[in-house]
Amino acid sequence: RTADTLIVSNIGDSEYNALQARLDRRFANGIQLGVGYTFSKSMGQAGAPDSDNTPSIQIPEFYYLNWALSPFDRTHNLQITNLTELPFGPGRRWLNSGGVVAAVVGGWQVNNILSFTSGTPFNVTASGTSLNAPGNTQRADQVKEDVEILGGIGPRNSYFDPFAFKPVTEARFGTAPFGVLRGPGYANWDVGIFRQFDLHKTTNIQFRFEAFNALNTAHFNNPGGNVSSMQLNPDGSIRSLGGYTEVTGAFGERQLRVGMRLGW
């Protein structure tokens, strides 16, 4: 063959199973609370989780090796939402008799969204030189049954045990399944503070202050996973991780927003 040939065929599928639970406290006495939890597992074809891309391994007799956790899979997903009207001011429990203090502290509302999720799967790969199969992804050999998650963050810090995998030097695919490890989990708190001022029966102004990722919690990307990037000294110690096992990227910095809304 000297030219690419496009073939469209039913060469794979995907599977999603989940337990979903929700608990709601309807708005009463100025408080509303919602809790949602999902315990799930998503499986699909490595490299083509949405069936719209190229599988990681394209050799027909080895196509079964693509069956793996989807890269967007999160085992645990807990979401907590809350709306609270502060109990101050007219019609509330405290400071309800009027006055300057009641006018200042009354009418405020606080909204919260708390998110906690598991990390997403990632691959541990290796150089495909010995595989000699262009267009295919080489998997590393897993040499330890249990891979220790060290949790290191930043350059030259290992997120997982770097000696749990090794490169493949033969014309075969490695033993480490796709999606063999999970990256850092995710925790986030968004909060909003609102106050509405009634100007007329049908007119009001709403002041709002919102903080996304209010605690400025670092949300880390998955670590590098190419075992061939690691360089060793003659005695077998690590000379350079070369990005392998390192978590060096983060996202989701704190954002603040202030606004006013006129309603009529």
Accessible surface in RSA format (square Angstrom, percent):
REM  Atomic radii and reference values for relative SASA: ProtOr
REM  Chains: A
REM  Algorithm: Lee & Richards
REM  Probe-radius: 1.40
REM  Slices: 20
REM RES _ NUM      All-atoms   Total-Side   Main-Chain    Non-polar    All polar
REM                ABS   REL    ABS   REL    ABS   REL    ABS   REL    ABS   REL
RES ARG A   1   236.17  99.2 159.24  81.2  76.92 183.1  89.40 122.2 146.77  89.0
RES THR A   2   149.15 106.1 106.31 107.8  42.84 102.1  84.41 113.4  64.74  97.9
RES ALA A   3    74.22  68.2  55.55  85.7  18.67  42.5  64.83  91.3   9.39  24.9
RES ASP A   4   153.24 107.3 120.91 120.3  32.33  76.5  40.65  95.7 112.59 112.3
RES THR A   5    84.15  59.9  53.52  54.3  30.63  73.0  52.13  70.0  32.02  48.4
RES LEU A   6   162.43  90.5 130.31  93.2  32.12  80.7 133.88  94.0  28.55  76.8
RES ILE A   7   136.81  77.9 110.45  82.3  26.36  63.5 113.44  81.7  23.37  63.4
RES VAL A   8   136.68  89.9 104.66  94.7  32.02  77.2 107.79  93.7  28.89  78.3
RES SER A   9    61.19  51.7  32.45  43.3  28.74  66.2  23.40  49.8  37.78  52.9
RES ASN A  10   147.22 101.5 114.83 111.0  32.39  78.0  46.79 112.6 100.42  97.1
RES ILE A  11    95.69  54.5  78.88  58.8  16.81  40.5  87.79  63.2   7.90  21.4
RES GLY A  12    42.96  53.0   0.00   N/A  42.96  53.0  16.47  45.2  26.49  59.3
RES ASP A  13    93.72  65.6  86.34  85.9   7.39  17.5  36.85  86.7  56.87  56.7
RES SER A  14    70.32  59.4  45.24  60.4  25.08  57.8  10.31  21.9  60.01  84.1
RES GLU A  15    89.96  51.6  82.58  62.5   7.39  17.6  25.81  49.9  64.15  52.4
RES TYR A  16   123.49  57.7  96.66  55.0  26.83  69.8  83.51  62.8  39.99  49.3
RES ASN A  17    88.07  60.7  82.44  79.7   5.63  13.6  31.51  75.8  56.57  54.7
RES ALA A  18    45.88  42.2   3.16   4.9  42.72  97.2   7.84  11.0  38.04 100.8
RES LEU A  19   107.68  60.0 101.30  72.5   6.38  16.0 106.11  74.5   1.57   4.2
RES GLN A  20   129.39  72.4  96.73  70.7  32.66  77.8  27.88  59.4 101.50  77.0
RES ALA A  21    55.08  50.6  41.74  64.4  13.34  30.3  50.01  70.4   5.07  13.4
RES ARG A  22   160.27  67.3 121.09  61.7  39.18  93.3  58.17  79.5 102.10  61.9
RES LEU A  23   127.12  70.8 124.83  89.3   2.28   5.7 126.16  88.6   0.96   2.6
RES ASP A  24    82.84  58.0  55.06  54.8  27.78  65.7  25.67  60.4  57.17  57.0
RES ARG A  25    99.32  41.7  92.93  47.4   6.39  15.2  47.31  64.7  52.00  31.5
RES ARG A  26   209.45  87.9 198.49 101.2  10.96  26.1  75.30 102.9 134.16  81.3
RES PHE A  27    95.68  47.9  71.65  44.4  24.03  62.5  71.65  43.4  24.03  68.8
RES ALA A  28    45.13  41.5  38.74  59.8   6.39  14.5  45.13  63.6   0.00   0.0
RES ASN A  29   143.59  99.0 100.51  97.1  43.08 103.7  37.60  90.5 105.99 102.4
RES GLY A  30    11.21  13.8   0.00   N/A  11.21  13.8   6.40  17.6   4.82  10.8
RES ILE A  31    71.04  40.4  71.04  52.9   0.00   0.0  71.04  51.2   0.00   0.0
RES GLN A  32    79.81  44.6  79.81  58.3   0.00   0.0   8.47  18.0  71.33  54.1
RES LEU A  33    65.15  36.3  63.53  45.4   1.62   4.1  63.92  44.9   1.23   3.3
RES GLY A  34     3.96   4.9   0.00   N/A   3.96   4.9   2.92   8.0   1.04   2.3
RES VAL A  35    38.00  25.0  37.08  33.6   0.92   2.2  37.08  32.2   0.92   2.5
RES GLY A  36    12.63  15.6   0.00   N/A  12.63  15.6  12.54  34.4   0.09   0.2
RES TYR A  37    69.95  32.7  65.58  37.3   4.37  11.4  55.54  41.7  14.41  17.8
RES THR A  38    30.53  21.7  30.52  30.9   0.01   0.0   8.12  10.9  22.41  33.9
RES PHE A  39    98.21  49.1  97.28  60.3   0.93   2.4  97.28  59.0   0.93   2.7
RES SER A  40    12.64  10.7   7.30   9.7   5.33  12.3   2.77   5.9   9.87  13.8
RES LYS A  41   114.04  55.6 112.72  69.2   1.32   3.1  57.20  51.5  56.84  60.5
RES SER A  42     6.55   5.5   6.55   8.7   0.00   0.0   1.35   2.9   5.21   7.3
RES MET A  43    29.79  15.4  29.79  19.7   0.00   0.0  29.47  25.1   0.33   0.4
RES GLY A  44     1.99   2.4   0.00   N/A   1.99   2.4   1.77   4.9   0.21   0.5
RES GLN A  45    20.79  11.6  18.00  13.2   2.79   6.6   9.30  19.8  11.49   8.7
RES ALA A  46     9.85   9.1   2.96   4.6   6.89  15.7   9.38  13.2   0.48   1.3
RES GLY A  47    37.03  45.7   0.00   N/A  37.03  45.7  21.73  59.6  15.30  34.3
RES ALA A  48     6.69   6.1   4.88   7.5   1.81   4.1   4.88   6.9   1.81   4.8
RES PRO A  49    32.16  23.4  24.24  22.1   7.92  28.8  24.35  20.1   7.82  48.6
RES ASP A  50    96.10  67.3  71.90  71.6  24.20  57.2  23.16  54.5  72.94  72.7
RES SER A  51    92.41  78.1  56.33  75.2  36.08  83.1  41.99  89.4  50.42  70.6
RES ASP A  52   113.01  79.2  76.78  76.4  36.23  85.7  42.44  99.9  70.57  70.4
RES ASN A  53   107.47  74.1  82.01  79.3  25.46  61.3  12.11  29.1  95.36  92.2
RES THR A  54    72.13  51.3  63.14  64.0   8.99  21.4  31.28  42.0  40.85  61.8
RES PRO A  55    16.39  11.9  14.15  12.9   2.24   8.2  14.15  11.7   2.24  13.9
RES SER A  56    14.65  12.4   8.62  11.5   6.03  13.9   5.80  12.3   8.85  12.4
RES ILE A  57     0.00   0.0   0.00   0.0   0.00   0.0   0.00   0.0   0.00   0.0
RES GLN A  58    83.49  46.7  64.04  46.8  19.45  46.3  22.09  47.0  61.40  46.6
RES ILE A  59    45.28  25.8  43.20  32.2   2.08   5.0  45.28  32.6   0.00   0.0
RES PRO A  60   112.87  82.3  92.96  84.7  19.91  72.4  98.55  81.4  14.31  89.0
RES GLU A  61   119.17  68.4  95.10  71.9  24.07  57.3  54.70 105.8  64.46  52.6
RES PHE A  62    78.49  39.3  78.49  48.6   0.00   0.0  78.49  47.6   0.00   0.0
RES TYR A  63    39.03  18.2  38.74  22.0   0.29   0.8  36.39  27.3   2.64   3.3
RES TYR A  64   150.34  70.2 131.09  74.6  19.26  50.1 108.01  81.2  42.33  52.2
RES LEU A  65    28.52  15.9  24.12  17.3   4.40  11.1  26.94  18.9   1.58   4.2
RES ASN A  66     0.00   0.0   0.00   0.0   0.00   0.0   0.00   0.0   0.00   0.0
RES TRP A  67   102.10  41.0  84.58  40.9  17.52  41.1  65.75  35.1  36.35  59.0
RES ALA A  68     6.04   5.6   1.45   2.2   4.59  10.4   5.54   7.8   0.50   1.3
RES LEU A  69    43.84  24.4  34.83  24.9   9.01  22.7  34.83  24.5   9.01  24.3
RES SER A  70     3.12   2.6   0.95   1.3   2.17   5.0   2.17   4.6   0.95   1.3
RES PRO A  71    69.40  50.6  60.19  54.9   9.22  33.5  62.10  51.3   7.30  45.4
RES PHE A  72   109.86  55.0  93.98  58.2  15.88  41.3  98.54  59.7  11.32  32.4
RES ASP A  73     3.66   2.6   0.88   0.9   2.78   6.6   2.78   6.5   0.88   0.9
RES ARG A  74    77.76  32.6  71.84  36.6   5.92  14.1  15.51  21.2  62.25  37.7
RES THR A  75    30.59  21.8  30.59  31.0   0.00   0.0  22.67  30.5   7.92  12.0
RES HIS A  76    85.00  46.5  85.00  59.1   0.00   0.0  58.33  60.1  26.67  31.0
RES ASN A  77    49.05  33.8  47.60  46.0   1.45   3.5   4.39  10.6  44.66  43.2
RES LEU A  78    55.12  30.7  55.12  39.4   0.00   0.0  55.12  38.7   0.00   0.0
RES GLN A  79    61.34  34.3  60.00  43.8   1.34   3.2  38.81  82.6  22.53  17.1
RES ILE A  80    41.45  23.6  40.87  30.4   0.58   1.4  40.87  29.4   0.58   1.6
RES THR A  81    53.46  38.0  52.97  53.7   0.48   1.1  43.07  57.8  10.39  15.7
RES ASN A  82    33.07  22.8  26.39  25.5   6.68  16.1  13.75  33.1  19.32  18.7
RES LEU A  83    46.78  26.1  46.31  33.1   0.47   1.2  46.31  32.5   0.47   1.3
RES THR A  84    30.66  21.8  30.66  31.1   0.00   0.0  24.09  32.4   6.57   9.9
RES GLU A  85    49.83  28.6  43.65  33.0   6.17  14.7   2.91   5.6  46.92  38.3
RES LEU A  86    55.60  31.0  55.21  39.5   0.38   1.0  55.21  38.8   0.38   1.0
RES PRO A  87    44.13  32.2  42.83  39.0   1.30   4.7  44.13  36.4   0.00   0.0
RES PHE A  88    63.42  31.7  63.24  39.2   0.18   0.5  63.24  38.3   0.18   0.5
RES GLY A  89     0.23   0.3   0.00   N/A   0.23   0.3   0.23   0.6   0.00   0.0
RES PRO A  90    95.54  69.6  82.48  75.2  13.06  47.5  83.50  68.9  12.04  74.8
RES GLY A  91    77.01  95.0   0.00   N/A  77.01  95.0  40.78 111.9  36.23  81.1
RES ARG A  92    79.62  33.4  68.87  35.1  10.76  25.6  20.89  28.6  58.73  35.6
RES ARG A  93   181.00  76.0 153.60  78.3  27.40  65.2  52.27  71.4 128.74  78.0
RES TRP A  94   124.62  50.0 122.42  59.3   2.20   5.2 100.68  53.7  23.94  38.8
RES LEU A  95    83.32  46.4  68.78  49.2  14.53  36.5  74.63  52.4   8.68  23.4
RES ASN A  96    77.45  53.4  57.63  55.7  19.82  47.7   5.91  14.2  71.54  69.1
RES SER A  97   108.67  91.8  69.69  93.0  38.98  89.8  50.35 107.2  58.32  81.7
RES GLY A  98    41.90  51.7   0.00   N/A  41.90  51.7  25.93  71.2  15.97  35.8
RES GLY A  99    55.89  68.9   0.00   N/A  55.89  68.9  37.93 104.1  17.96  40.2
RES VAL A 100   121.72  80.1 113.36 102.6   8.36  20.1 116.82 101.5   4.89  13.3
RES VAL A 101    91.61  60.3  88.86  80.4   2.76   6.6  90.92  79.0   0.70   1.9
RES ALA A 102     3.13   2.9   1.48   2.3   1.65   3.8   1.48   2.1   1.65   4.4
RES ALA A 103    60.84  55.9  47.34  73.1  13.50  30.7  55.43  78.1   5.41  14.3
RES VAL A 104    92.69  61.0  85.71  77.6   6.98  16.8  90.78  78.9   1.91   5.2
RES VAL A 105    49.33  32.5  47.04  42.6   2.28   5.5  48.63  42.3   0.69   1.9
RES GLY A 106     2.24   2.8   0.00   N/A   2.24   2.8   2.24   6.1   0.00   0.0
RES GLY A 107    35.21  43.4   0.00   N/A  35.21  43.4  21.17  58.1  14.04  31.4
RES TRP A 108    61.16  24.5  59.27  28.7   1.89   4.4  54.36  29.0   6.80  11.0
RES GLN A 109    45.14  25.2  45.14  33.0   0.00   0.0   6.07  12.9  39.08  29.6
RES VAL A 110    30.42  20.0  30.42  27.5   0.00   0.0  30.42  26.4   0.00   0.0
RES ASN A 111    40.17  27.7  38.72  37.4   1.45   3.5  19.48  46.9  20.69  20.0
RES ASN A 112    28.57  19.7  26.96  26.1   1.62   3.9   7.95  19.1  20.62  19.9
RES ILE A 113    80.22  45.6  80.08  59.7   0.13   0.3  80.08  57.7   0.13   0.4
RES LEU A 114    56.31  31.4  56.31  40.3   0.00   0.0  56.31  39.5   0.00   0.0
RES SER A 115    12.34  10.4  12.34  16.5   0.00   0.0   2.35   5.0   9.99  14.0
RES PHE A 116    85.90  43.0  84.06  52.1   1.84   4.8  84.28  51.1   1.62   4.6
RES THR A 117    19.36  13.8   9.29   9.4  10.07  24.0  11.33  15.2   8.03  12.1
RES SER A 118    23.09  19.5  14.18  18.9   8.90  20.5  15.36  32.7   7.73  10.8
RES GLY A 119     4.97   6.1   0.00   N/A   4.97   6.1   0.20   0.6   4.76  10.7
RES THR A 120    23.11  16.4  22.03  22.3   1.08   2.6   8.81  11.8  14.30  21.6
RES PRO A 121     6.23   4.5   0.86   0.8   5.38  19.5   0.86   0.7   5.38  33.4
RES PHE A 122    20.59  10.3  13.42   8.3   7.17  18.6  20.59  12.5   0.00   0.0
RES ASN A 123    58.11  40.1  48.54  46.9   9.57  23.0   5.47  13.2  52.64  50.9
RES VAL A 124     2.31   1.5   0.00   0.0   2.31   5.6   0.00   0.0   2.31   6.3
RES THR A 125    27.48  19.5  27.48  27.9   0.00   0.0  16.85  22.6  10.63  16.1
RES ALA A 126     7.86   7.2   0.00   0.0   7.86  17.9   0.00   0.0   7.86  20.8
RES SER A 127    47.81  40.4  39.12  52.2   8.69  20.0  34.36  73.2  13.45  18.8
RES GLY A 128    33.42  41.2   0.00   N/A  33.42  41.2  15.32  42.0  18.10  40.5
RES THR A 129   119.69  85.1  97.33  98.7  22.37  53.3  82.08 110.2  37.62  56.9
RES SER A 130    34.49  29.1  16.03  21.4  18.45  42.5  26.29  56.0   8.19  11.5
RES LEU A 131    17.55   9.8   8.52   6.1   9.03  22.7   8.52   6.0   9.03  24.3
RES ASN A 132   124.92  86.1 103.06  99.6  21.86  52.6  22.55  54.3 102.37  99.0
RES ALA A 133    19.69  18.1  10.18  15.7   9.51  21.6  14.70  20.7   4.98  13.2
RES PRO A 134   128.23  93.5  97.32  88.7  30.90 112.3 110.13  90.9  18.10 112.5
RES GLY A 135    59.31  73.1   0.00   N/A  59.31  73.1  38.26 105.0  21.05  47.1
RES ASN A 136    29.32  20.2   8.73   8.4  20.58  49.6   1.24   3.0  28.07  27.1
RES THR A 137    48.56  34.5  43.77  44.4   4.79  11.4  23.45  31.5  25.11  38.0
RES GLN A 138     4.11   2.3   0.25   0.2   3.86   9.2   0.25   0.5   3.86   2.9
RES ARG A 139    19.55   8.2  19.52   9.9   0.03   0.1   1.00   1.4  18.55  11.2
RES ALA A 140     0.00   0.0   0.00   0.0   0.00   0.0   0.00   0.0   0.00   0.0
RES ASP A 141     8.50   6.0   8.50   8.5   0.00   0.0   4.93  11.6   3.57   3.6
RES GLN A 142    50.24  28.1  28.83  21.1  21.41  51.0   9.58  20.4  40.66  30.8
RES VAL A 143    76.21  50.1  39.51  35.8  36.70  88.4  47.39  41.2  28.82  78.2
RES LYS A 144    89.91  43.9  84.97  52.1   4.94  11.8  58.10  52.3  31.81  33.9
RES GLU A 145   163.99  94.1 131.97  99.8  32.02  76.2  54.00 104.4 109.99  89.8
RES ASP A 146   123.40  86.4 107.03 106.5  16.36  38.7  38.52  90.6  84.88  84.7
RES VAL A 147    26.14  17.2   4.61   4.2  21.53  51.9   4.92   4.3  21.21  57.5
RES GLU A 148   110.20  63.3 100.98  76.4   9.22  21.9  39.86  77.1  70.33  57.4
RES ILE A 149    84.40  48.0  58.03  43.2  26.37  63.6  58.03  41.8  26.37  71.6
RES LEU A 150    90.14  50.2  55.48  39.7  34.66  87.1  60.06  42.2  30.07  80.9
RES GLY A 151    38.30  47.2   0.00   N/A  38.30  47.2  20.07  55.1  18.23  40.8
RES GLY A 152    17.90  22.1   0.00   N/A  17.90  22.1  17.87  49.0   0.03   0.1
RES ILE A 153    65.76  37.4  47.85  35.6  17.91  43.2  47.85  34.5  17.91  48.6
RES GLY A 154    13.09  16.1   0.00   N/A  13.09  16.1  13.09  35.9   0.00   0.0
RES PRO A 155    99.31  72.4  89.65  81.7   9.67  35.1  89.65  74.0   9.67  60.1
RES ARG A 156   152.96  64.2 131.10  66.8  21.86  52.1  62.54  85.5  90.42  54.8
RES ASN A 157    69.53  47.9  66.58  64.3   2.95   7.1   7.90  19.0  61.62  59.6
RES SER A 158    19.34  16.3  12.28  16.4   7.06  16.3   4.92  10.5  14.42  20.2
RES TYR A 159    18.14   8.5  18.14  10.3   0.00   0.0   7.24   5.4  10.89  13.4
RES PHE A 160     0.00   0.0   0.00   0.0   0.00   0.0   0.00   0.0   0.00   0.0
RES ASP A 161    16.42  11.5  16.42  16.3   0.00   0.0   3.63   8.5  12.79  12.8
RES PRO A 162     8.72   6.4   8.72   7.9   0.00   0.0   8.72   7.2   0.00   0.0
RES PHE A 163    85.87  43.0  78.74  48.8   7.13  18.5  80.32  48.7   5.55  15.9
RES ALA A 164     0.00   0.0   0.00   0.0   0.00   0.0   0.00   0.0   0.00   0.0
RES PHE A 165     4.58   2.3   0.00   0.0   4.58  11.9   0.00   0.0   4.58  13.1
RES LYS A 166   107.15  52.3 106.80  65.5   0.35   0.8  50.99  45.9  56.15  59.8
RES PRO A 167    58.09  42.3  52.34  47.7   5.75  20.9  52.34  43.2   5.75  35.7
RES VAL A 168     7.50   4.9   0.00   0.0   7.50  18.1   0.72   0.6   6.79  18.4
RES THR A 169   116.36  82.8  91.55  92.8  24.82  59.1  66.37  89.2  49.99  75.6
RES GLU A 170    96.72  55.5  90.88  68.8   5.84  13.9  39.00  75.4  57.72  47.1
RES ALA A 171    86.66  79.7  51.86  80.0  34.79  79.2  52.06  73.3  34.60  91.6
RES ARG A 172    92.67  38.9  86.24  44.0   6.43  15.3  59.14  80.8  33.53  20.3
RES PHE A 173    20.32  10.2   7.05   4.4  13.27  34.5   7.05   4.3  13.27  38.0
RES GLY A 174     1.55   1.9   0.00   N/A   1.55   1.9   0.00   0.0   1.55   3.5
RES THR A 175    83.14  59.1  64.86  65.8  18.28  43.6  67.69  90.9  15.46  23.4
RES ALA A 176     0.55   0.5   0.00   0.0   0.55   1.2   0.00   0.0   0.55   1.5
RES PRO A 177    67.46  49.2  66.64  60.8   0.81   3.0  66.64  55.0   0.81   5.0
RES PHE A 178     8.14   4.1   2.69   1.7   5.45  14.2   3.22   2.0   4.92  14.1
RES GLY A 179     8.96  11.0   0.00   N/A   8.96  11.0   2.94   8.1   6.01  13.5
RES VAL A 180    39.15  25.8  12.64  11.4  26.52  63.9  18.33  15.9  20.83  56.5
RES LEU A 181    16.79   9.3  13.42   9.6   3.36   8.5  16.79  11.8   0.00   0.0
RES ARG A 182    64.90  27.2  57.46  29.3   7.44  17.7  40.10  54.8  24.80  15.0
RES GLY A 183     5.42   6.7   0.00   N/A   5.42   6.7   0.00   0.0   5.42  12.1
RES PRO A 184    23.30  17.0  12.01  11.0  11.29  41.0  16.18  13.4   7.12  44.3
RES GLY A 185    47.04  58.0   0.00   N/A  47.04  58.0  18.17  49.9  28.86  64.6
RES TYR A 186    62.39  29.1  55.99  31.9   6.41  16.7  30.91  23.2  31.48  38.8
RES ALA A 187    39.85  36.6  36.26  56.0   3.60   8.2  36.59  51.5   3.26   8.6
RES ASN A 188    16.24  11.2  10.98  10.6   5.25  12.7   3.48   8.4  12.76  12.3
RES TRP A 189    77.87  31.2  75.85  36.7   2.02   4.7  73.75  39.3   4.12   6.7
RES ASP A 190    32.30  22.6  31.41  31.3   0.89   2.1   7.05  16.6  25.25  25.2
RES VAL A 191    22.63  14.9  17.16  15.5   5.48  13.2  20.40  17.7   2.23   6.0
RES GLY A 192     6.13   7.6   0.00   N/A   6.13   7.6   3.79  10.4   2.34   5.2
RES ILE A 193    62.09  35.3  62.09  46.3   0.00   0.0  62.09  44.7   0.00   0.0
RES PHE A 194    21.96  11.0  21.82  13.5   0.14   0.4  21.88  13.3   0.08   0.2
RES ARG A 195    28.69  12.0  27.82  14.2   0.87   2.1   0.87   1.2  27.82  16.9
RES GLN A 196    83.51  46.7  69.18  50.6  14.33  34.1  19.31  41.1  64.20  48.7
RES PHE A 197    84.44  42.2  80.91  50.1   3.53   9.2  84.44  51.2   0.00   0.0
RES ASP A 198   111.96  78.4  80.05  79.7  31.91  75.4  25.64  60.3  86.32  86.1
RES LEU A 199   106.01  59.0  70.64  50.5  35.37  88.9  75.42  53.0  30.59  82.3
RES HIS A 200   121.78  66.6 106.37  73.9  15.41  39.4  84.04  86.6  37.73  43.9
RES LYS A 201   198.20  96.7 156.67  96.1  41.53  98.9 108.36  97.5  89.85  95.7
RES THR A 202    96.91  68.9  83.73  84.9  13.18  31.4  73.57  98.8  23.34  35.3
RES THR A 203    35.87  25.5  34.50  35.0   1.37   3.3  18.84  25.3  17.03  25.7
RES ASN A 204    30.11  20.8  30.11  29.1   0.00   0.0   0.34   0.8  29.78  28.8
RES ILE A 205    47.81  27.2  47.81  35.6   0.00   0.0  47.81  34.4   0.00   0.0
RES GLN A 206    28.76  16.1  28.76  21.0   0.00   0.0   0.15   0.3  28.61  21.7
RES PHE A 207    58.31  29.2  58.31  36.1   0.00   0.0  58.31  35.4   0.00   0.0
RES ARG A 208    70.45  29.6  70.45  35.9   0.00   0.0  18.36  25.1  52.09  31.6
RES PHE A 209    61.47  30.8  61.45  38.1   0.01   0.0  61.45  37.3   0.01   0.0
RES GLU A 210    22.47  12.9  22.47  17.0   0.00   0.0   3.16   6.1  19.30  15.8
RES ALA A 211     6.28   5.8   5.83   9.0   0.44   1.0   5.83   8.2   0.44   1.2
RES PHE A 212    73.38  36.7  73.38  45.5   0.00   0.0  73.38  44.5   0.00   0.0
RES ASN A 213     5.99   4.1   5.62   5.4   0.37   0.9   5.09  12.3   0.90   0.9
RES ALA A 214    15.98  14.7   6.80  10.5   9.18  20.9   6.91   9.7   9.07  24.0
RES LEU A 215   123.04  68.5 100.41  71.8  22.63  56.9 103.13  72.4  19.91  53.6
RES ASN A 216    77.42  53.4  61.00  58.9  16.43  39.6   5.89  14.2  71.54  69.1
RES THR A 217    53.07  37.7  44.48  45.1   8.59  20.5  37.82  50.8  15.26  23.1
RES ALA A 218    56.62  52.1  32.99  50.9  23.63  53.8  40.57  57.1  16.05  42.5
RES HIS A 219     5.31   2.9   4.23   2.9   1.08   2.8   4.43   4.6   0.88   1.0
RES PHE A 220    61.50  30.8  51.20  31.7  10.30  26.8  51.20  31.0  10.30  29.5
RES ASN A 221    66.56  45.9  61.89  59.8   4.68  11.3  23.64  56.9  42.92  41.5
RES ASN A 222    53.72  37.0  32.73  31.6  20.99  50.5  12.86  31.0  40.86  39.5
RES PRO A 223     9.24   6.7   0.00   0.0   9.24  33.6   0.22   0.2   9.02  56.1
RES GLY A 224    29.73  36.7   0.00   N/A  29.73  36.7  26.04  71.5   3.69   8.3
RES GLY A 225    14.72  18.2   0.00   N/A  14.72  18.2   4.16  11.4  10.57  23.7
RES ASN A 226    59.96  41.3  57.47  55.5   2.49   6.0  16.69  40.2  43.26  41.8
RES VAL A 227     2.48   1.6   0.52   0.5   1.96   4.7   0.52   0.5   1.96   5.3
RES SER A 228    45.35  38.3  17.74  23.7  27.60  63.6  20.54  43.7  24.80  34.7
RES SER A 229    38.31  32.4  25.99  34.7  12.32  28.4  13.79  29.4  24.52  34.3
RES MET A 230    27.43  14.2  10.97   7.3  16.45  39.2  10.97   9.3  16.45  21.8
RES GLN A 231    87.68  49.0  83.39  60.9   4.29  10.2  21.35  45.4  66.33  50.3
RES LEU A 232    77.14  43.0  58.10  41.6  19.05  47.9  58.10  40.8  19.05  51.3
RES ASN A 233    47.18  32.5  41.67  40.3   5.51  13.3   8.63  20.8  38.55  37.3
RES PRO A 234   147.87 107.8 103.10  94.0  44.77 162.8 116.47  96.2  31.40 195.1
RES ASP A 235   119.74  83.9  77.52  77.2  42.22  99.8  51.40 121.0  68.34  68.2
RES GLY A 236    35.29  43.5   0.00   N/A  35.29  43.5  27.47  75.4   7.82  17.5
RES SER A 237    49.57  41.9  41.19  55.0   8.37  19.3  44.21  94.2   5.35   7.5
RES ILE A 238    50.06  28.5  32.77  24.4  17.29  41.7  32.77  23.6  17.29  46.9
RES ARG A 239   121.96  51.2 110.58  56.4  11.38  27.1  51.29  70.1  70.67  42.8
RES SER A 240    33.10  28.0  33.10  44.2   0.00   0.0  14.05  29.9  19.05  26.7
RES LEU A 241     7.01   3.9   5.92   4.2   1.09   2.7   5.92   4.2   1.09   2.9
RES GLY A 242    45.82  56.5   0.00   N/A  45.82  56.5  25.93  71.2  19.89  44.5
RES GLY A 243    33.63  41.5   0.00   N/A  33.63  41.5  27.79  76.3   5.84  13.1
RES TYR A 244     1.40   0.7   0.00   0.0   1.40   3.6   0.92   0.7   0.49   0.6
RES THR A 245     0.00   0.0   0.00   0.0   0.00   0.0   0.00   0.0   0.00   0.0
RES GLU A 246    19.99  11.5  15.63  11.8   4.36  10.4   0.43   0.8  19.55  16.0
RES VAL A 247     0.24   0.2   0.00   0.0   0.24   0.6   0.03   0.0   0.21   0.6
RES THR A 248    93.95  66.8  55.10  55.9  38.85  92.6  28.88  38.8  65.07  98.4
RES GLY A 249    23.64  29.1   0.00   N/A  23.64  29.1  20.97  57.5   2.67   6.0
RES ALA A 250    63.33  58.2  31.01  47.9  32.31  73.5  31.42  44.2  31.91  84.5
RES PHE A 251   100.71  50.4  88.41  54.8  12.29  32.0  97.51  59.1   3.20   9.2
RES GLY A 252    30.37  37.5   0.00   N/A  30.37  37.5  24.28  66.6   6.09  13.6
RES GLU A 253   116.26  66.7 106.43  80.5   9.83  23.4  57.91 112.0  58.35  47.6
RES ARG A 254   108.95  45.7  90.07  45.9  18.89  45.0   9.96  13.6  98.99  60.0
RES GLN A 255   102.33  57.2  97.82  71.5   4.51  10.7  25.66  54.6  76.68  58.2
RES LEU A 256   112.56  62.7  79.02  56.5  33.54  84.3  79.34  55.7  33.23  89.4
RES ARG A 257   131.83  55.4 126.95  64.7   4.88  11.6  57.09  78.0  74.74  45.3
RES VAL A 258    98.82  65.0  70.01  63.4  28.81  69.4  70.03  60.8  28.79  78.1
RES GLY A 259    24.24  29.9   0.00   N/A  24.24  29.9  24.09  66.1   0.15   0.3
RES MET A 260   134.10  69.4  95.37  63.1  38.73  92.2  56.16  47.7  77.93 103.3
RES ARG A 261   130.82  54.9 126.85  64.7   3.96   9.4  37.39  51.1  93.43  56.6
RES LEU A 262    98.82  55.0  79.16  56.6  19.66  49.4  79.16  55.6  19.66  52.9
RES GLY A 263     9.89  12.2   0.00   N/A   9.89  12.2   9.89  27.1   0.00   0.0
RES TRP A 264   222.42  89.3 165.67  80.2  56.76 133.3 150.94  80.5  71.48 116.0
END  Absolute sums over single chains surface
CHAIN  1 A    16205.4      12702.6       3502.8       9482.4       6723.0
END  Absolute sums over all chains
TOTAL         16205.4      12702.6       3502.8       9482.4       6723.0
